[in-house]
Amino acid sequence: MNFNQDDIRYMQYALQIAKIGQGESWPNPAVGCVIISNDKSTNNNPIIIGTGYTNRGGVPHAEIMAMNSVHENLDGATMYVTLEPCCHTGKSKPCTQEIIKNKIKRVVIAMVDPNPLVSGKGIDELTKNGIEVILGCCESEAKEQNLGFIYRVTKNVPKITVKLAVTNDNYICRKDDKRVKITSESVDKYIHLIRAKHDGLLIGSGTYKKDNPRLTVRLEGYNKKLHKFLLSSCGEIMEDSNLYIENHDNTLTLITGSDVKESILNALDNHGVGVLKVKKDLNTGRLDLLDAFENIAKIGINNLLIEPGAILFGSLIDNLLPDNIIIFKSHENLGKAGLEVAQINQLLNNENSEYEKNYEKFIFDSTMLHYKKIR
């Protein structure tokens, strides 16, 4: 733990840079990197000479991007990186080899890579080549930032965040199933920003049939292509739906039962729709959600956002599957027309002992409440 206040400051900057790659870097984690020169500036502070983050699909890695951004000799420089540099060949060359080749003198690392292919081996390689390695600077922040990646490689599931919108009297929808708009346009844009920070977005068949959503990130300046997941136990999809029509980039995956006919699956495949076949819950006859999430993790999704309807939300909570729950509460009431969902009331009334409220704040004309599973 030989790091100082300057080390913490530069690592915090690297953590901020890592956020640029959130929702894009999967299956890799979102990593940030900062390189400083030993040469001092006029105010006697080290000079930042390079920065980088892990790009779309994991290429290039943050360290490679940062080193490539430097137009001078890196001999004697210090590197700050939010995750242990890799030492194996994947989509790109090992970062450790490039660090050694560029004669970087000191590498400050936030956390060990939980991937068994690395897991301390990168640190060992740097140390054996005479590079000073400092480990654990801002470690808790780095682990929190990459919790989804940690879960995927250690638990075989993604980090699961649920987003809900409810009325002031705690209703998610109407009893008669007519669509009701709860959030304003300004809050919708904020929700789209949350979408942009996730790798994938999942909905149930009820929401799909009722809302006919597009599941896109509609924000100016964002070129974000979310991977979309639709739960459909019988493999049903409407050919006039937005998800089916707009699947030009093959980012839609249908999660269905293992007993669905091959003819249905072949038709989906011909339209570029991916298929994950999962078990069914023996008690409910519905799709086994844990099996679904394990299959999603195999694709490489680290952070999964779920926008559920009443039934799916109830199942998620009953099975203690969400890690985080974000609720946007409007100031409008639905009254007797609203459909009561017991799990929502229990959560908002602090009657669910498995989840605790992390924070509450105003977002435009709504109240945003954030709950975390008690680990």
RODO-2510 file (C-alpha; in nm, 4 decimals, decimal comma):
residues 375
     n   res          X          Y          Z
     1     m     0,0000     0,0000     0,0000
     2     n     0,2793     0,2406    -0,0976
     3     f     0,0582     0,4947    -0,2711
     4     n     0,0212     0,8629    -0,1881
     5     q    -0,2359     1,1388    -0,2403
     6     d    -0,1070     1,2081    -0,5923
     7     d    -0,1518     0,8409    -0,6786
     8     i    -0,5105     0,8518    -0,5536
     9     r    -0,5796     1,1664    -0,7560
    10     y    -0,4513     1,0176    -1,0826
    11     m    -0,6289     0,6865    -1,0190
    12     q    -0,9564     0,8698    -0,9592
    13     y    -0,9057     1,0364    -1,2950
    14     a    -0,8470     0,6931    -1,4524
    15     l    -1,1733     0,5715    -1,2963
    16     q    -1,3555     0,8648    -1,4550
    17     i    -1,1998     0,7902    -1,7946
    18     a    -1,3078     0,4246    -1,7635
    19     k    -1,6710     0,5376    -1,7627
    20     i    -1,6408     0,6372    -2,1291
    21     g    -1,6293     0,2690    -2,2196
    22     q    -1,9202     0,1597    -2,0017
    23     g    -2,1791    -0,0267    -2,2049
    24     e    -1,9374    -0,0610    -2,4985
    25     s    -1,6368    -0,2597    -2,3760
    26     w    -1,8143    -0,5908    -2,3049
    27     p    -1,7226    -0,8733    -2,2800
    28     n    -1,4229    -0,6872    -2,1378
    29     p    -1,4519    -0,4686    -1,8290
    30     a    -1,4551    -0,0898    -1,8539
    31     v    -1,0958     0,0083    -1,7718
    32     g    -0,9295     0,3488    -1,7562
    33     c    -0,5623     0,4390    -1,7819
    34     v    -0,3544     0,7538    -1,7194
    35     i     0,0180     0,7950    -1,7902
    36     i     0,2275     1,0691    -1,6299
    37     s     0,5788     1,1852    -1,7128
    38     n     0,8572     1,2307    -1,4584
    39     d     0,9171     1,5760    -1,6044
    40     k     0,7590     1,8430    -1,3864
    41     s     0,5337     2,1224    -1,5102
    42     t     0,5843     2,4876    -1,4146
    43     n     0,3858     2,4343    -1,0921
    44     n     0,6065     2,1331    -1,0058
    45     n     0,3361     1,8730    -1,0735
    46     p     0,3847     1,5675    -1,2974
    47     i     0,2484     1,6067    -1,6494
    48     i    -0,0300     1,3826    -1,7830
    49     i     0,0967     1,2676    -2,1205
    50     g    -0,1491     0,9911    -2,2119
    51     t    -0,4966     0,8596    -2,1351
    52     g    -0,7022     0,5666    -2,2571
    53     y    -1,0054     0,3490    -2,1958
    54     t    -1,1105     0,0044    -2,3130
    55     n    -1,2984     0,0509    -2,6390
    56     r    -1,5966    -0,1192    -2,8035
    57     g    -1,5714    -0,4958    -2,7894
    58     g    -1,2606    -0,4711    -2,5717
    59     v    -1,0190    -0,3455    -2,8398
    60     p    -0,7922    -0,1668    -2,7842
    61     h    -0,7352    -0,2074    -2,4120
    62     a    -0,7064     0,1074    -2,2019
    63     e    -0,3303     0,0674    -2,1554
    64     i    -0,2643     0,0289    -2,5291
    65     m    -0,4807     0,3301    -2,6149
    66     a    -0,3020     0,5396    -2,3504
    67     m     0,0469     0,4390    -2,4694
    68     n    -0,0451     0,4994    -2,8329
    69     s    -0,1696     0,8489    -2,7438
    70     v     0,1753     0,9520    -2,6211
    71     h     0,4037     1,1225    -2,8748
    72     e     0,7203     1,1043    -2,6689
    73     n     0,9486     0,8541    -2,4996
    74     l     0,7722     0,6628    -2,2196
    75     d     1,0981     0,5662    -2,0514
    76     g     1,0594     0,6246    -1,6750
    77     a     0,6902     0,7161    -1,6881
    78     t     0,4250     0,6086    -1,4369
    79     m     0,1036     0,4338    -1,5452
    80     y    -0,2236     0,4323    -1,3500
    81     v    -0,4689     0,1610    -1,4527
    82     t    -0,7952     0,0585    -1,2896
    83     l    -0,7433    -0,3162    -1,3539
    84     e    -0,4377    -0,5385    -1,3627
    85     p    -0,2836    -0,5387    -1,7142
    86     c    -0,3424    -0,8592    -1,9103
    87     c    -0,0566    -1,0979    -1,9820
    88     h    -0,2259    -1,3297    -2,2330
    89     t    -0,3070    -1,3021    -2,6016
    90     g    -0,6744    -1,2455    -2,6744
    91     k    -0,8109    -1,0007    -2,9291
    92     s    -0,4905    -0,8022    -2,8829
    93     k    -0,1332    -0,8518    -2,7643
    94     p    -0,0615    -0,8736    -2,3891
    95     c    -0,0564    -0,5282    -2,2322
    96     t     0,2292    -0,6327    -2,0023
    97     q     0,4613    -0,6841    -2,2999
    98     e     0,3876    -0,3366    -2,4363
    99     i     0,4412    -0,1802    -2,0916
   100     i     0,7776    -0,3563    -2,0595
   101     k     0,8795    -0,2661    -2,4169
   102     n     0,8005     0,1021    -2,3541
   103     k     1,0194     0,1010    -2,0380
   104     i     0,7502     0,2337    -1,8069
   105     k     0,9071     0,2522    -1,4616
   106     r     0,6106     0,2356    -1,2253
   107     v     0,2596     0,0907    -1,2607
   108     v    -0,0124     0,1724    -1,0068
   109     i    -0,3016    -0,0752    -1,0236
   110     a    -0,6396    -0,0439    -0,8568
   111     m    -0,7359    -0,4128    -0,8436
   112     v    -0,6286    -0,7633    -0,9424
   113     d    -0,8048    -0,9002    -1,2505
   114     p    -1,0443    -1,1777    -1,1331
   115     n    -1,0131    -1,3492    -1,4723
   116     p    -0,8212    -1,6767    -1,4078
   117     l    -0,6165    -1,6097    -1,7236
   118     v    -0,4619    -1,3097    -1,5461
   119     s    -0,5317    -1,3023    -1,1692
   120     g    -0,1907    -1,1827    -1,0480
   121     k     0,0114    -1,3151    -1,3421
   122     g     0,0250    -0,9707    -1,5048
   123     i     0,1635    -0,8186    -1,1844
   124     d     0,4232    -1,0959    -1,1565
   125     e     0,5425    -1,0394    -1,5134
   126     l     0,5834    -0,6652    -1,4594
   127     t     0,7673    -0,7162    -1,1299
   128     k     1,0048    -0,9765    -1,2770
   129     n     1,0993    -0,7229    -1,5441
   130     g     1,2042    -0,4627    -1,2879
   131     i     0,8879    -0,2501    -1,2924
   132     e     0,7682    -0,1140    -0,9594
   133     v     0,4075    -0,2241    -0,9079
   134     i     0,1750    -0,0612    -0,6553
   135     l    -0,1526    -0,2453    -0,5949
   136     g    -0,4776    -0,1430    -0,4246
   137     c    -0,5033     0,2299    -0,4972
   138     c    -0,8792     0,3103    -0,5047
   139     e    -0,9473    -0,0640    -0,5001
   140     s    -1,3014    -0,0468    -0,3589
   141     e    -1,4056     0,2123    -0,6206
   142     a    -1,2603     0,0004    -0,9012
   143     k    -1,4371    -0,3134    -0,7777
   144     e    -1,7685    -0,1303    -0,7546
   145     q    -1,7216     0,0070    -1,1064
   146     n    -1,6576    -0,3383    -1,2507
   147     l    -1,8883    -0,5448    -1,0327
   148     g    -2,0636    -0,6801    -1,3414
   149     f    -1,7384    -0,8172    -1,4835
   150     i    -1,6447    -0,9628    -1,1443
   151     y    -1,9826    -1,1358    -1,1163
   152     r    -1,9607    -1,2761    -1,4676
   153     v    -1,6166    -1,4341    -1,4247
   154     t    -1,6668    -1,5526    -1,0647
   155     k    -2,0420    -1,6270    -1,0405
   156     n    -2,1320    -1,6826    -1,4081
   157     v    -2,4082    -1,4183    -1,3993
   158     p    -2,4139    -1,0489    -1,4951
   159     k    -2,4803    -0,7681    -1,2529
   160     i    -2,8560    -0,7128    -1,2702
   161     t    -3,0169    -0,3714    -1,2399
   162     v    -3,3937    -0,3274    -1,2534
   163     k    -3,5518     0,0015    -1,3606
   164     l    -3,9126     0,0811    -1,2726
   165     a    -4,1415     0,3798    -1,3082
   166     v    -4,4276     0,4076    -1,0593
   167     t    -4,6990     0,6610    -0,9847
   168     n    -4,7137     0,8568    -0,6620
   169     d    -4,9528     0,5932    -0,5224
   170     n    -4,7065     0,3105    -0,6133
   171     y    -4,8717     0,1724    -0,9267
   172     i    -4,6721     0,0442    -1,2223
   173     c    -4,9643     0,0041    -1,4624
   174     r    -5,3428     0,0020    -1,4976
   175     k    -5,5727    -0,2888    -1,4102
   176     d    -5,7312    -0,2785    -1,7562
   177     d    -5,3830    -0,3108    -1,9162
   178     k    -5,4167     0,0169    -2,1070
   179     r    -5,0818     0,1866    -2,1489
   180     v    -5,0093     0,4684    -1,9050
   181     k    -4,7204     0,7159    -1,9383
   182     i    -4,5621     0,7732    -1,5976
   183     t    -4,2351     0,9571    -1,6612
   184     s    -4,1833     1,2872    -1,8412
   185     e    -3,9718     1,3432    -2,1494
   186     s    -3,6881     1,4842    -1,9370
   187     v    -3,6850     1,1773    -1,7098
   188     d    -3,6998     0,9534    -2,0178
   189     k    -3,3732     1,1071    -2,1398
   190     y    -3,2146     1,0342    -1,8025
   191     i    -3,3356     0,6733    -1,8296
   192     h    -3,1790     0,6501    -2,1749
   193     l    -2,8493     0,7588    -2,0197
   194     i    -2,8822     0,4692    -1,7743
   195     r    -2,9483     0,2373    -2,0685
   196     a    -2,6324     0,3626    -2,2402
   197     k    -2,4180     0,2528    -1,9452
   198     h    -2,5386    -0,1081    -1,9677
   199     d    -2,4356    -0,3858    -2,2041
   200     g    -2,7792    -0,5363    -2,2516
   201     l    -3,1462    -0,4600    -2,1916
   202     l    -3,4125    -0,7220    -2,1139
   203     i    -3,7922    -0,7083    -2,1114
   204     g    -4,0702    -0,9616    -2,0639
   205     s    -4,3349    -1,0648    -2,3150
   206     g    -4,6042    -0,8595    -2,1393
   207     t    -4,4167    -0,5317    -2,1835
   208     y    -4,3291    -0,6316    -2,5398
   209     k    -4,6920    -0,6940    -2,6411
   210     k    -4,8375    -0,3939    -2,4606
   211     d    -4,5775    -0,1236    -2,5354
   212     n    -4,4142    -0,2403    -2,8614
   213     p    -4,0853    -0,0786    -2,7466
   214     r    -3,7754    -0,0086    -2,9539
   215     l    -3,5295    -0,0494    -2,6623
   216     t    -3,2845     0,1997    -2,8076
   217     v    -3,0727     0,4813    -2,6654
   218     r    -3,2206     0,7949    -2,8149
   219     l    -2,9761     1,0614    -2,7020
   220     e    -2,8021     1,3146    -2,9213
   221     g    -2,4346     1,2315    -2,9566
   222     y    -2,4702     0,8649    -2,8595
   223     n    -2,4107     0,5924    -3,1146
   224     k    -2,5095     0,3155    -2,8779
   225     k    -2,6302    -0,0264    -2,9911
   226     l    -2,7754    -0,2113    -2,6947
   227     h    -2,8004    -0,5871    -2,7052
   228     k    -3,1714    -0,6571    -2,6514
   229     f    -3,3192    -0,9619    -2,4809
   230     l    -3,6844    -1,0671    -2,4964
   231     l    -3,8348    -1,3332    -2,2720
   232     s    -4,0797    -1,5486    -2,4682
   233     s    -4,1440    -1,8982    -2,3343
   234     c    -4,3017    -2,0202    -2,6599
   235     g    -4,0685    -1,8392    -2,9000
   236     e    -4,3393    -1,5974    -3,0113
   237     i    -4,2417    -1,2734    -3,1837
   238     m    -4,4584    -1,0288    -3,3766
   239     e    -4,3275    -0,9553    -3,7241
   240     d    -4,4803    -0,6066    -3,7184
   241     s    -4,3127    -0,5160    -3,3870
   242     n    -4,0380    -0,2558    -3,3620
   243     l    -3,7892    -0,5060    -3,2199
   244     y    -3,8353    -0,7399    -3,5165
   245     i    -3,8474    -0,4726    -3,7881
   246     e    -3,5465    -0,2763    -3,6548
   247     n    -3,3190    -0,5768    -3,5981
   248     h    -3,0872    -0,4683    -3,8797
   249     d    -2,7718    -0,5128    -3,6717
   250     n    -2,8703    -0,8528    -3,5246
   251     t    -2,8699    -0,7247    -3,1655
   252     l    -3,1931    -0,9003    -3,0617
   253     t    -3,1885    -1,2298    -2,8726
   254     l    -3,5018    -1,4247    -2,7860
   255     i    -3,4914    -1,6206    -2,4609
   256     t    -3,7269    -1,9142    -2,4885
   257     g    -3,8027    -2,2602    -2,3564
   258     s    -3,5965    -2,5647    -2,4477
   259     d    -3,9093    -2,7332    -2,5883
   260     v    -3,9748    -2,4791    -2,8672
   261     k    -4,0002    -2,6306    -3,2181
   262     e    -3,6937    -2,6138    -3,4413
   263     s    -3,9010    -2,4616    -3,7235
   264     i    -3,9718    -2,1571    -3,5052
   265     l    -3,6051    -2,1256    -3,4109
   266     n    -3,4944    -2,1542    -3,7743
   267     a    -3,7342    -1,8763    -3,8765
   268     l    -3,5880    -1,6514    -3,6068
   269     d    -3,2336    -1,7340    -3,7143
   270     n    -3,3144    -1,6447    -4,0755
   271     h    -3,4113    -1,2956    -3,9598
   272     g    -3,0939    -1,2519    -3,7543
   273     v    -3,2637    -1,3065    -3,4182
   274     g    -3,0431    -1,4921    -3,1701
   275     v    -3,1954    -1,7606    -2,9495
   276     l    -3,1128    -1,8760    -2,5987
   277     k    -3,2943    -2,1904    -2,4871
   278     v    -3,3405    -2,2129    -2,1107
   279     k    -3,5087    -2,4382    -1,8575
   280     k    -3,8547    -2,3747    -1,7199
   281     d    -3,9283    -2,3255    -1,3520
   282     l    -4,0893    -2,6462    -1,2234
   283     n    -4,3162    -2,4549    -0,9838
   284     t    -4,4479    -2,1803    -1,2119
   285     g    -4,3979    -2,3211    -1,5624
   286     r    -4,2340    -1,9910    -1,6580
   287     l    -3,8798    -1,9516    -1,7873
   288     d    -3,6124    -2,0121    -1,5249
   289     l    -3,4705    -1,6611    -1,4784
   290     l    -3,1434    -1,7695    -1,3192
   291     d    -3,0777    -2,0070    -1,6102
   292     a    -3,1573    -1,7191    -1,8469
   293     f    -2,9076    -1,4901    -1,6754
   294     e    -2,6382    -1,7586    -1,6777
   295     n    -2,6876    -1,7952    -2,0532
   296     i    -2,6738    -1,4183    -2,0972
   297     a    -2,3431    -1,4148    -1,9075
   298     k    -2,2030    -1,6742    -2,1517
   299     i    -2,2552    -1,4219    -2,4338
   300     g    -2,0285    -1,1833    -2,2423
   301     i    -2,2830    -0,9425    -2,0923
   302     n    -2,1432    -0,7923    -1,7714
   303     n    -2,4160    -0,5405    -1,6859
   304     l    -2,7789    -0,6202    -1,7628
   305     l    -3,0612    -0,3676    -1,7297
   306     i    -3,4149    -0,5025    -1,6929
   307     e    -3,7272    -0,2924    -1,7543
   308     p    -3,9963    -0,5289    -1,6258
   309     g    -4,3714    -0,5317    -1,6091
   310     a    -4,5643    -0,6324    -1,2975
   311     i    -4,5301    -1,0116    -1,3346
   312     l    -4,1615    -1,0127    -1,4240
   313     f    -4,0772    -0,7688    -1,1435
   314     g    -4,2552    -0,9896    -0,8926
   315     s    -4,0620    -1,2960    -1,0085
   316     l    -3,7298    -1,1115    -0,9952
   317     i    -3,7876    -0,9910    -0,6405
   318     d    -3,9264    -1,3237    -0,5161
   319     n    -3,6078    -1,4931    -0,6408
   320     l    -3,3775    -1,2168    -0,5050
   321     l    -3,2161    -1,1726    -0,8468
   322     p    -3,1685    -0,7935    -0,8843
   323     d    -2,8500    -0,6431    -0,7434
   324     n    -2,9803    -0,2878    -0,7845
   325     i    -3,3294    -0,1457    -0,8254
   326     i    -3,3877     0,2056    -0,9588
   327     i    -3,7374     0,3458    -0,9186
   328     f    -3,8607     0,6690    -1,0736
   329     k    -4,1625     0,7896    -0,8791
   330     s    -4,3856     1,0518    -1,0384
   331     h    -4,6055     1,3019    -0,8556
   332     e    -4,9223     1,1853    -1,0285
   333     n    -5,1730     0,9361    -0,8849
   334     l    -5,3472     0,6576    -1,0735
   335     g    -5,6108     0,5877    -0,8094
   336     k    -5,8469     0,2913    -0,8312
   337     a    -5,7434     0,2218    -1,1909
   338     g    -5,3959     0,1161    -1,0747
   339     l    -5,2785    -0,2442    -1,0476
   340     e    -5,1279    -0,3207    -0,7088
   341     v    -4,8008    -0,5134    -0,7068
   342     a    -4,7194    -0,6387    -0,3572
   343     q    -4,3436    -0,6486    -0,4132
   344     i    -4,3365    -0,2794    -0,5102
   345     n    -4,5278    -0,1763    -0,1986
   346     q    -4,3022    -0,3860     0,0238
   347     l    -3,9921    -0,2274    -0,1254
   348     l    -4,1143     0,1319    -0,1075
   349     n    -4,2486     0,0812     0,2456
   350     n    -3,9133    -0,0651     0,3581
   351     e    -4,0742    -0,4018     0,4330
   352     n    -3,8314    -0,6065     0,2215
   353     s    -3,5416    -0,7075     0,4475
   354     e    -3,3292    -0,8248     0,1521
   355     y    -3,2944    -0,4749     0,0039
   356     e    -3,1972    -0,1406     0,1518
   357     k    -3,2453     0,2097     0,0165
   358     n    -2,9090     0,3416    -0,0947
   359     y    -3,0147     0,6966    -0,1793
   360     e    -3,3036     0,9157    -0,2940
   361     k    -3,2887     1,2280    -0,5092
   362     f    -3,4976     1,4465    -0,7372
   363     i    -3,4593     1,3963    -1,1128
   364     f    -3,6523     1,6706    -1,2912
   365     d    -4,0184     1,6169    -1,1945
   366     s    -3,9731     1,2702    -1,0394
   367     t    -3,8127     1,1186    -0,7324
   368     m    -3,5428     0,8614    -0,8030
   369     l    -3,4965     0,5915    -0,5395
   370     h    -3,2019     0,3511    -0,5510
   371     y    -3,2096     0,0167    -0,3672
   372     k    -2,9269    -0,2346    -0,3254
   373     k    -2,9417    -0,5986    -0,2347
   374     i    -2,7904    -0,6593     0,1070
   375     r    -2,4946    -0,8839     0,0259
***
